[in-house]
Amino acid sequence: MAHIHELIRQVEAKDADLAARLKREYDALANRRAFGLNFERHTPEAVELPGRPVRRGDKVHVLPPRGDTVKAENKILWGVADIDRSATPPVATLIRNVGNDVDEECQVVVEDLVVVAEFRDPIYPGLVSTGSVERGGDKPFHSVINGENFHALQALLFTHRGKVDAIYIDPPYNTGARDWKYNNDYVEAEDHYRHSKWLAFMERRLLLAKELLNPDESVLILAIDENELSRIKLLLEQLFPGSKIQVITVLVNPAGASIIDQFSRVDEHLLFVHVGSIRPQRTIVDTTPGYSTFVTATGKPKPFTWEPFQRSGGNSRRQDTAAKFFPVFIDPNSGIVLGCGDHVAEGVDRETVPPGPPESVTVWPIKQDGSEACWQLSAPTFRKYLSEGRIRANKPRGAAGKWGLSFLTKGHMAAIERGELESLGKDETGALLIRNAEGRVRSQIGKTLWTNGSYSATEHGSSLLNKIIPGRKFPFPKSLYAVEDTLRHYLINKRGSTVVDFFAGSGTTAHAVMRLNKQDGGTRICISVTNNEVSSEEQKLLRSEGIRAGESDWEKLGICDFITKPRIRAVVEGTTPNGEPIKGDYKFIDEFPISDGFKENVHFFTLTYETPLGVTSGRAFDRIAPLLWLLAGSTGRIIASLESGWDVAESYGVLADLDKTTEFIAAISAQESATHAFVLTDEERLFEAIVRELPSTIEPVRLYDSYLRNSDFEAMVSAR
């Protein structure tokens, strides 16, 4: 801004009139408010990768001496020009440009360096298995990935682009506390750009998340508090321009959290981005007890009631709807609905309409104030419903009472189809006899205010987590049942769906997916991504003791290793990390001892960073192998090596030695559950020849071409 004003002043010295006109145009532009969300898109993030081996060509930070805090000089980005591994200990030559084509050079011991990845750079991700828990037989595996979530999302683009049914995330809330980092620094409340940094941080991840979602039918669910609610909603509207976005308010802390000079906060929010044709489904969950048409506040079914046939509320006047103002004729002695007349056009006095059958009563849609209303259906549809027994008359109440009408809606008929209501034939008037089905509760669509006691984050988040991993603290875990019900609205009819949570935290989302699977025998899988960040206070203590990130005493206290993995392992096995049965029972929809565990399989991984040469030469195959397994559905064993030149597992096969193509084709053709074949070749012609021999049910993938092209796409998205 100051530079523009200086230029205008320079123009003014030569041409005052031109300068004045320029200033008027500039002021008009400066005062214009752009529609939508505007924020500073800060320099793409960078993340330190402790434990990643330092290589020539890497970008690095120089670590402070052990015991010291991080200073400004430790945030300078250097390039590794060379490494002398003959020295003891090895020494790296570092170089950086300081301006005017002048380079600064220094030598630093390699162990005092940490690799830095900038988010504009392409990465070549891999995964290293760090264990598993297997209690689910041949069910597909859930996955937990320890790594920077932006880079993990890039890896998932190779395995799951367009295949994810639901993404649930609970990102940092940007409260001003030291709870999240941007470019390796905690963002403080005093940072004037903290909102822009948070939005830039979220935008990059949401762009990748959008690529993962099934464009035809999927949902993105984002939990947030009031600090960024308005901004993130605008950002989502910009990133998902064709999607319906709805905000739900959830009562998560009935006791209230005290906020200085403000009302006590009891709620948080859920944003639902509906991609494609996805819509929330009916469930038996009552999100707002006491306000349901179908069940009482205690969850017991209310008596079945018919729907009033006269429209009320908005668009209920005669002139509001076409073809829905007509007379209905009732036999007052028997209560039988005899039929109806045709629609009476607006402007025609109803008193001029011919009467109905002899001795019948004519009923019009009239409001209590005497004004004309309209019916719920047109006359032709009314006649169809009447023939099906879906219209009935309601006798007058009291001396001044009038005849009323009720009908069975499409929703009622669908409930009969679902077995929630049952028909017992017809009564003497020809109307269907309907009642609640024995032992069934009517399903319903959730409301925009969720007040169910099961959503309390204190009782069903923090307290539950303490039972599962006693003594291990995690800030503000979500209620297990809140996440479960959130996903239930979209996955109840998708028993084989894929869920991703790239802010996995304590692992609540994976836990909730396992609960859903147990309730209906589903095989849904959850891919949970979290880093191994250590809290701010613990970092200070560890540094004071001379411990650095990447070392075992540091990493064992990180979120993934200390909270996420132990929690997920514990709930599957039913025992705490100390081997003791977990105390207590699950509640609500499915009640059983927590110590029973789940019949589920989980694989744990750590994200790695490979080089293109290492990938194409085959030296990184053992780290690429889990990605192939994920792409093929996360079922069965992982093909970790190719000593014989090829291998076939339950869901996929890999061919490296093309001289053994015949053996490979025979083996994978005999494996009925195989869905993918990965062929390692640079020759498009040879690849196509092999594809022609594969069964049509198997999807061919050429390595490492498809993998490397994915990294090119990553770089493009990262640079936005």
GUZA-587285 format. One record per residue (C-alpha): residue number from 1; chain; x, y, z. Coordinates in steps of 0.05 Angstrom, whole numbers. Each point is the difference from the previous one (the first is absolute). Layout:
(NUM A (X Y Z))
...
//
This chain:
(1 A (0 0 0))
(2 A (55 50 20))
(3 A (36 -14 -66))
(4 A (-62 18 -41))
(5 A (-7 66 38))
(6 A (73 16 -13))
(7 A (-9 -12 -75))
(8 A (-61 46 0))
(9 A (42 54 34))
(10 A (53 -8 -54))
(11 A (-52 8 -55))
(12 A (-29 61 36))
(13 A (67 36 -6))
(14 A (-6 -4 -76))
(15 A (-75 -1 -12))
(16 A (-46 20 57))
(17 A (-64 -13 -39))
(18 A (21 -71 -20))
(19 A (21 -14 72))
(20 A (-67 23 26))
(21 A (-37 -45 -49))
(22 A (45 -59 19))
(23 A (-14 12 73))
(24 A (-76 1 -11))
(25 A (3 -66 -37))
(26 A (45 -30 53))
(27 A (-46 23 57))
(28 A (-60 -30 -36))
(29 A (35 -67 -5))
(30 A (26 2 71))
(31 A (-70 14 28))
(32 A (-33 -56 -40))
(33 A (-19 -60 42))
(34 A (11 -65 -37))
(35 A (-55 -50 9))
(36 A (20 -63 37))
(37 A (59 -18 44))
(38 A (65 38 -8))
(39 A (63 -18 37))
(40 A (76 0 -8))
(41 A (23 -65 -32))
(42 A (65 -4 38))
(43 A (62 -33 -27))
(44 A (-13 -75 -5))
(45 A (15 -35 65))
(46 A (63 -36 17))
(47 A (6 -58 49))
(48 A (59 -29 36))
(49 A (10 -75 -9))
(50 A (40 -24 60))
(51 A (27 -70 -10))
(52 A (2 7 -76))
(53 A (72 -14 -24))
(54 A (35 62 -27))
(55 A (17 -6 -74))
(56 A (37 43 -50))
(57 A (-49 51 -30))
(58 A (-44 2 62))
(59 A (-25 63 34))
(60 A (18 2 73))
(61 A (-1 40 65))
(62 A (59 1 47))
(63 A (-22 -23 69))
(64 A (19 39 62))
(65 A (51 -31 48))
(66 A (-32 -52 45))
(67 A (-35 33 58))
(68 A (-9 67 -37))
(69 A (-65 29 -26))
(70 A (-13 13 -73))
(71 A (25 68 -24))
(72 A (-8 40 -64))
(73 A (64 -29 -31))
(74 A (-29 -70 9))
(75 A (-57 18 -48))
(76 A (46 18 -58))
(77 A (-10 -46 -59))
(78 A (65 -31 -27))
(79 A (13 -46 -59))
(80 A (45 -61 8))
(81 A (54 7 -53))
(82 A (41 -60 22))
(83 A (10 -50 56))
(84 A (67 -27 22))
(85 A (-18 -68 28))
(86 A (74 -18 10))
(87 A (3 50 57))
(88 A (-15 -22 71))
(89 A (-54 22 11))
(90 A (-24 15 -72))
(91 A (0 73 -19))
(92 A (-45 36 -51))
(93 A (18 60 -41))
(94 A (-58 49 1))
(95 A (-13 58 -47))
(96 A (-51 56 -6))
(97 A (-9 62 -42))
(98 A (4 64 39))
(99 A (-14 47 -59))
(100 A (35 31 -60))
(101 A (21 -70 -23))
(102 A (42 -8 63))
(103 A (-2 -68 34))
(104 A (16 -14 73))
(105 A (32 -66 16))
(106 A (13 -38 65))
(107 A (15 -70 26))
(108 A (-45 -33 52))
(109 A (1 -69 31))
(110 A (-57 -40 -32))
(111 A (-31 -20 66))
(112 A (-12 74 14))
(113 A (-44 7 -62))
(114 A (-74 -13 -11))
(115 A (-29 -8 -69))
(116 A (-54 50 -21))
(117 A (-54 -13 -52))
(118 A (-33 60 -32))
(119 A (-71 -12 -22))
(120 A (12 27 -70))
(121 A (50 -55 -14))
(122 A (-21 -68 -29))
(123 A (7 -58 48))
(124 A (6 -74 -12))
(125 A (-35 -31 60))
(126 A (8 -70 28))
(127 A (-25 -37 61))
(128 A (37 -42 51))
(129 A (-41 -49 41))
(130 A (6 9 75))
(131 A (-45 -57 21))
(132 A (-71 -25 -5))
(133 A (-57 -30 41))
(134 A (-41 -54 -34))
(135 A (-65 -25 30))
(136 A (-45 8 -61))
(137 A (15 -61 -42))
(138 A (-4 16 -74))
(139 A (-30 70 11))
(140 A (37 58 -31))
(141 A (49 38 43))
(142 A (-7 69 30))
(143 A (64 41 -6))
(144 A (34 49 46))
(145 A (54 44 -32))
(146 A (50 38 41))
(147 A (21 60 -42))
(148 A (-12 72 -21))
(149 A (-72 -1 -23))
(150 A (12 42 -62))
(151 A (51 -50 -26))
(152 A (-42 -59 22))
(153 A (-58 28 -41))
(154 A (47 3 -59))
(155 A (16 -73 10))
(156 A (-74 -17 3))
(157 A (-11 35 -67))
(158 A (37 -59 -30))
(159 A (-42 -51 36))
(160 A (-68 31 10))
(161 A (-13 57 -48))
(162 A (-76 4 -11))
(163 A (-13 -61 44))
(164 A (-13 28 69))
(165 A (-72 0 25))
(166 A (8 44 61))
(167 A (53 45 30))
(168 A (-8 20 73))
(169 A (50 51 28))
(170 A (7 37 65))
(171 A (54 51 -18))
(172 A (35 47 49))
(173 A (-50 54 21))
(174 A (48 59 -3))
(175 A (-18 26 69))
(176 A (66 37 7))
(177 A (27 -53 47))
(178 A (64 -37 -18))
(179 A (-38 -56 -34))
(180 A (23 1 -72))
(181 A (61 19 -41))
(182 A (11 36 -65))
(183 A (69 -8 -31))
(184 A (26 -35 62))
(185 A (-21 57 47))
(186 A (-59 2 47))
(187 A (-51 53 -21))
(188 A (-14 46 59))
(189 A (-63 41 15))
(190 A (40 64 -13))
(191 A (17 -20 -71))
(192 A (-38 49 -45))
(193 A (0 -51 -56))
(194 A (-22 -60 40))
(195 A (-67 -5 -35))
(196 A (32 4 -69))
(197 A (52 -51 20))
(198 A (-53 -47 25))
(199 A (-41 8 -64))
(200 A (61 -11 -44))
(201 A (17 -61 43))
(202 A (-71 -28 -9))
(203 A (-8 19 -74))
(204 A (60 -41 -22))
(205 A (-25 -62 36))
(206 A (-72 9 -22))
(207 A (22 5 -73))
(208 A (32 -69 7))
(209 A (-60 -27 40))
(210 A (-46 22 -56))
(211 A (39 -44 -49))
(212 A (-9 -60 46))
(213 A (-75 6 6))
(214 A (-45 -39 -47))
(215 A (-28 55 -46))
(216 A (-65 -38 -9))
(217 A (-19 -11 72))
(218 A (41 18 62))
(219 A (2 46 60))
(220 A (52 43 34))
(221 A (-15 12 74))
(222 A (40 53 38))
(223 A (-5 13 75))
(224 A (14 72 22))
(225 A (-15 50 55))
(226 A (-19 73 -8))
(227 A (70 27 -10))
(228 A (4 -18 -74))
(229 A (-71 -23 -16))
(230 A (-19 58 -46))
(231 A (66 -1 -37))
(232 A (5 -75 -11))
(233 A (-72 -1 -26))
(234 A (17 53 -52))
(235 A (63 -38 -18))
(236 A (-39 -65 -9))
(237 A (-51 37 -44))
(238 A (57 24 -44))
(239 A (33 -69 -4))
(240 A (-65 -39 -10))
(241 A (-41 48 -43))
(242 A (-53 -51 -21))
(243 A (-11 -32 68))
(244 A (-52 12 53))
(245 A (32 19 66))
(246 A (-38 -5 66))
(247 A (21 20 70))
(248 A (-22 -41 61))
(249 A (7 24 72))
(250 A (18 -54 50))
(251 A (-7 5 76))
(252 A (68 -28 21))
(253 A (9 30 70))
(254 A (-66 10 37))
(255 A (37 28 61))
(256 A (30 55 -44))
(257 A (71 25 -10))
(258 A (14 67 31))
(259 A (23 55 -48))
(260 A (21 67 29))
(261 A (-52 55 -14))
(262 A (-42 -47 -42))
(263 A (-56 -50 6))
(264 A (21 -69 24))
(265 A (11 -44 -61))
(266 A (-37 -67 -2))
(267 A (2 -16 -74))
(268 A (42 -14 -60))
(269 A (-18 -6 -73))
(270 A (1 -51 -56))
(271 A (3 21 -72))
(272 A (-26 -50 -52))
(273 A (22 8 -72))
(274 A (-45 -43 -44))
(275 A (38 -21 -62))
(276 A (-40 -26 -59))
(277 A (-65 -35 19))
(278 A (17 -16 72))
(279 A (-53 18 52))
(280 A (-9 -16 74))
(281 A (-38 -65 10))
(282 A (-54 -18 49))
(283 A (25 -33 64))
(284 A (-31 -22 66))
(285 A (44 51 37))
(286 A (-38 57 33))
(287 A (49 58 -6))
(288 A (-46 47 39))
(289 A (-37 -40 54))
(290 A (-69 26 18))
(291 A (-14 32 -67))
(292 A (-10 -62 -44))
(293 A (-67 -16 -33))
(294 A (14 -74 8))
(295 A (32 -12 69))
(296 A (-3 28 70))
(297 A (60 34 34))
(298 A (16 -69 30))
(299 A (1 -33 -69))
(300 A (-67 -37 5))
(301 A (-45 0 -62))
(302 A (-57 49 -2))
(303 A (-68 -25 -25))
(304 A (-5 3 -76))
(305 A (-37 60 -28))
(306 A (-25 17 -70))
(307 A (22 64 -35))
(308 A (-50 58 -5))
(309 A (-24 6 -71))
(310 A (-10 76 2))
(311 A (65 36 -11))
(312 A (25 49 53))
(313 A (57 47 7))
(314 A (34 29 -61))
(315 A (-33 -6 -68))
(316 A (-65 -22 32))
(317 A (-47 52 -30))
(318 A (-45 -16 -59))
(319 A (39 46 -46))
(320 A (67 -30 20))
(321 A (-7 -66 -36))
(322 A (-32 -22 -64))
(323 A (-51 -58 -5))
(324 A (-8 -11 75))
(325 A (-65 36 15))
(326 A (-59 -47 -9))
(327 A (-60 -28 39))
(328 A (3 -67 36))
(329 A (-65 -38 13))
(330 A (-13 -41 63))
(331 A (-58 -43 22))
(332 A (-15 29 69))
(333 A (-34 -64 24))
(334 A (55 -50 -16))
(335 A (60 47 -3))
(336 A (18 -28 -69))
(337 A (36 47 -46))
(338 A (-41 -4 -64))
(339 A (46 38 -47))
(340 A (17 70 -22))
(341 A (-16 52 -52))
(342 A (48 31 -49))
(343 A (47 58 14))
(344 A (-35 67 5))
(345 A (40 55 -35))
(346 A (20 61 39))
(347 A (-52 55 -4))
(348 A (-58 -49 -5))
(349 A (-46 4 61))
(350 A (-4 -68 34))
(351 A (-74 12 15))
(352 A (-13 -6 -75))
(353 A (28 -71 -3))
(354 A (-54 -54 -7))
(355 A (-13 -41 63))
(356 A (25 -71 9))
(357 A (-40 -65 6))
(358 A (-68 4 35))
(359 A (4 6 76))
(360 A (76 7 -2))
(361 A (41 53 36))
(362 A (45 44 -42))
(363 A (67 17 32))
(364 A (44 56 -25))
(365 A (70 20 25))
(366 A (-18 59 44))
(367 A (44 31 54))
(368 A (-25 16 70))
(369 A (-4 74 -19))
(370 A (-47 -18 -58))
(371 A (51 12 -56))
(372 A (8 -51 -55))
(373 A (59 -48 4))
(374 A (20 -60 -43))
(375 A (8 -75 5))
(376 A (65 -39 1))
(377 A (-16 -35 -66))
(378 A (-32 14 -67))
(379 A (-69 -30 -15))
(380 A (26 -57 -45))
(381 A (51 -20 52))
(382 A (-53 4 54))
(383 A (-43 -50 -38))
(384 A (59 -48 -7))
(385 A (16 4 74))
(386 A (-74 -10 17))
(387 A (-2 -64 -40))
(388 A (61 -25 37))
(389 A (-30 14 69))
(390 A (47 58 14))
(391 A (-54 52 13))
(392 A (-46 1 60))
(393 A (-51 47 31))
(394 A (5 28 71))
(395 A (-67 9 34))
(396 A (-18 68 27))
(397 A (15 15 73))
(398 A (-55 37 38))
(399 A (-62 33 -25))
(400 A (37 51 -43))
(401 A (52 -48 -25))
(402 A (15 -12 -74))
(403 A (20 -62 -38))
(404 A (74 -7 -10))
(405 A (44 -43 -45))
(406 A (65 -38 10))
(407 A (44 -39 -48))
(408 A (58 -48 -3))
(409 A (62 33 -29))
(410 A (55 -30 -43))
(411 A (41 -1 63))
(412 A (-52 -43 35))
(413 A (-1 -49 -57))
(414 A (76 -3 0))
(415 A (-2 -15 75))
(416 A (-47 -58 -15))
(417 A (50 -25 -52))
(418 A (56 5 52))
(419 A (-41 -39 50))
(420 A (-5 58 49))
(421 A (-75 5 -9))
(422 A (-48 -56 -16))
(423 A (-67 -2 -35))
(424 A (-57 -42 30))
(425 A (-47 6 -59))
(426 A (-56 52 -7))
(427 A (-53 25 47))
(428 A (-75 7 -14))
(429 A (11 66 -37))
(430 A (52 -30 -47))
(431 A (60 34 33))
(432 A (62 -41 16))
(433 A (12 -21 72))
(434 A (71 19 18))
(435 A (40 -8 64))
(436 A (72 -1 24))
(437 A (35 -66 -14))
(438 A (14 -40 63))
(439 A (71 12 25))
(440 A (16 52 -53))
(441 A (14 75 6))
(442 A (-17 47 -57))
(443 A (61 27 -36))
(444 A (7 75 -11))
(445 A (44 54 -30))
(446 A (42 36 51))
(447 A (-13 73 17))
(448 A (48 59 -3))
(449 A (6 3 75))
(450 A (29 -61 34))
(451 A (-12 -4 75))
(452 A (4 -74 14))
(453 A (37 -14 65))
(454 A (44 -50 -36))
(455 A (37 57 -33))
(456 A (31 26 64))
(457 A (74 4 -14))
(458 A (18 -3 74))
(459 A (-35 -65 17))
(460 A (5 -35 -67))
(461 A (65 31 -24))
(462 A (50 15 55))
(463 A (-26 -49 52))
(464 A (-8 -56 -50))
(465 A (71 11 -26))
(466 A (27 -3 71))
(467 A (-31 -69 8))
(468 A (32 -24 -65))
(469 A (70 28 10))
(470 A (3 19 74))
(471 A (45 57 19))
(472 A (10 26 -71))
(473 A (-28 68 -12))
(474 A (-26 28 -66))
(475 A (-33 69 -5))
(476 A (-75 1 -17))
(477 A (-13 -68 -32))
(478 A (-68 -5 -34))
(479 A (-56 -42 28))
(480 A (4 -69 -32))
(481 A (-75 -1 -9))
(482 A (-3 69 -32))
(483 A (49 -22 -54))
(484 A (-36 -66 -7))
(485 A (-68 33 -11))
(486 A (30 51 -47))
(487 A (27 -55 -45))
(488 A (-62 -43 8))
(489 A (-43 51 -38))
(490 A (42 -11 -62))
(491 A (28 -71 6))
(492 A (-60 -38 26))
(493 A (-12 -28 -70))
(494 A (74 -2 -19))
(495 A (27 -60 37))
(496 A (63 -5 -41))
(497 A (17 74 0))
(498 A (67 34 9))
(499 A (9 56 52))
(500 A (60 46 6))
(501 A (19 43 60))
(502 A (64 40 -11))
(503 A (-3 36 67))
(504 A (-9 -67 36))
(505 A (24 24 69))
(506 A (-21 -52 51))
(507 A (-30 -47 -52))
(508 A (-74 11 15))
(509 A (-21 -5 -73))
(510 A (30 -69 -10))
(511 A (-31 -22 66))
(512 A (-68 25 -24))
(513 A (6 -37 -66))
(514 A (14 -65 37))
(515 A (-63 12 42))
(516 A (-41 8 -64))
(517 A (29 -64 -29))
(518 A (-18 -40 62))
(519 A (-72 24 -2))
(520 A (-15 -22 -71))
(521 A (57 -48 -20))
(522 A (32 53 -45))
(523 A (70 0 -28))
(524 A (11 75 0))
(525 A (72 22 6))
(526 A (30 63 30))
(527 A (66 30 -21))
(528 A (25 42 58))
(529 A (56 50 -9))
(530 A (35 38 55))
(531 A (70 26 13))
(532 A (42 -16 61))
(533 A (1 70 27))
(534 A (20 9 73))
(535 A (-36 53 41))
(536 A (32 68 9))
(537 A (14 -11 74))
(538 A (30 -69 -10))
(539 A (44 27 -56))
(540 A (30 51 49))
(541 A (14 -54 51))
(542 A (30 -48 -51))
(543 A (45 54 -30))
(544 A (24 20 69))
(545 A (22 -73 10))
(546 A (39 2 -66))
(547 A (-50 -44 -37))
(548 A (-16 15 -73))
(549 A (-59 -15 -45))
(550 A (10 -66 -36))
(551 A (33 -33 59))
(552 A (-38 -56 35))
(553 A (-9 37 66))
(554 A (-33 57 -38))
(555 A (-41 -41 -50))
(556 A (-31 -46 52))
(557 A (-38 60 28))
(558 A (-28 22 -67))
(559 A (-74 0 -15))
(560 A (2 -60 -47))
(561 A (45 -45 42))
(562 A (-26 20 68))
(563 A (-75 10 -14))
(564 A (-27 -20 -68))
(565 A (32 -68 -11))
(566 A (-7 -24 73))
(567 A (-74 22 0))
(568 A (-17 -36 -64))
(569 A (38 -63 19))
(570 A (-32 1 69))
(571 A (-72 5 -25))
(572 A (11 -57 -50))
(573 A (31 -46 52))
(574 A (-43 24 58))
(575 A (60 11 45))
(576 A (38 61 24))
(577 A (73 10 -21))
(578 A (18 -33 67))
(579 A (-37 -63 -21))
(580 A (-59 8 47))
(581 A (-73 -8 -23))
(582 A (-30 68 -14))
(583 A (-53 17 52))
(584 A (-71 21 -16))
(585 A (-50 -11 -55))
(586 A (-17 34 -66))
(587 A (-67 35 3))
(588 A (-59 20 -44))
(589 A (-12 -34 -67))
(590 A (44 -61 16))
(591 A (15 -16 73))
(592 A (54 -50 16))
(593 A (64 -4 43))
(594 A (57 42 -28))
(595 A (46 -59 18))
(596 A (-34 -41 -55))
(597 A (39 39 -52))
(598 A (-17 -2 -74))
(599 A (8 -51 -55))
(600 A (42 47 -41))
(601 A (69 4 -33))
(602 A (46 61 3))
(603 A (67 15 -32))
(604 A (46 54 28))
(605 A (47 38 -47))
(606 A (50 57 1))
(607 A (5 46 -61))
(608 A (68 0 -36))
(609 A (30 45 -53))
(610 A (33 -35 -59))
(611 A (39 25 -60))
(612 A (-22 -11 -72))
(613 A (64 -39 -15))
(614 A (-11 -44 61))
(615 A (-71 -14 -24))
(616 A (15 -14 -73))
(617 A (60 -44 17))
(618 A (-43 -44 44))
(619 A (41 16 63))
(620 A (-61 31 33))
(621 A (-49 -56 -17))
(622 A (-10 -21 72))
(623 A (-23 71 17))
(624 A (-44 6 -62))
(625 A (-30 -69 13))
(626 A (-50 23 54))
(627 A (-27 52 -49))
(628 A (-15 -55 -51))
(629 A (-35 -39 55))
(630 A (-42 61 19))
(631 A (-18 13 -73))
(632 A (-24 -72 -6))
(633 A (-47 5 59))
(634 A (42 -12 63))
(635 A (-17 -74 2))
(636 A (45 -58 17))
(637 A (76 2 1))
(638 A (46 53 -27))
(639 A (48 -23 -55))
(640 A (63 28 30))
(641 A (53 -29 -46))
(642 A (7 -30 -69))
(643 A (56 -50 8))
(644 A (-32 -48 -50))
(645 A (-16 55 -50))
(646 A (-75 0 14))
(647 A (-50 -14 55))
(648 A (-75 -4 8))
(649 A (-36 14 66))
(650 A (-74 -1 17))
(651 A (-20 64 -35))
(652 A (56 16 -49))
(653 A (63 -23 -34))
(654 A (66 32 -20))
(655 A (42 -19 -61))
(656 A (72 24 -3))
(657 A (34 -53 -44))
(658 A (-36 1 -67))
(659 A (32 -66 -19))
(660 A (-47 -31 52))
(661 A (-63 31 -29))
(662 A (-32 -68 -15))
(663 A (7 -24 72))
(664 A (-26 66 26))
(665 A (-61 1 -46))
(666 A (-18 -70 20))
(667 A (7 14 74))
(668 A (-39 65 1))
(669 A (-55 -28 -45))
(670 A (-9 -56 51))
(671 A (-6 49 57))
(672 A (-75 17 -2))
(673 A (5 56 51))
(674 A (56 37 -37))
(675 A (-20 68 -27))
(676 A (66 33 -21))
(677 A (63 -19 -38))
(678 A (62 44 6))
(679 A (50 -8 -56))
(680 A (71 30 6))
(681 A (20 22 -69))
(682 A (19 62 -39))
(683 A (-23 -31 -65))
(684 A (-72 20 -17))
(685 A (-2 -53 -55))
(686 A (19 -56 47))
(687 A (-49 25 53))
(688 A (-57 0 -50))
(689 A (17 -71 -21))
(690 A (-4 -24 72))
(691 A (-65 38 11))
(692 A (-32 -39 -58))
(693 A (14 -65 37))
(694 A (-29 23 66))
(695 A (-72 -17 20))
(696 A (-47 58 -13))
(697 A (-17 3 74))
(698 A (71 21 18))
(699 A (22 73 -5))
(700 A (71 7 -29))
(701 A (48 53 27))
(702 A (68 15 -31))
(703 A (56 14 49))
(704 A (32 45 12))
(705 A (-31 46 -51))
(706 A (-67 9 36))
(707 A (35 12 67))
(708 A (47 53 -29))
(709 A (-56 35 -38))
(710 A (-38 5 66))
(711 A (58 39 30))
(712 A (-2 48 -59))
(713 A (-74 13 17))
(714 A (19 10 73))
(715 A (49 55 -18))
(716 A (-53 35 -42))
(717 A (-51 0 56))
(718 A (52 18 53))
(719 A (19 63 -38))
(720 A (-71 28 0))
//
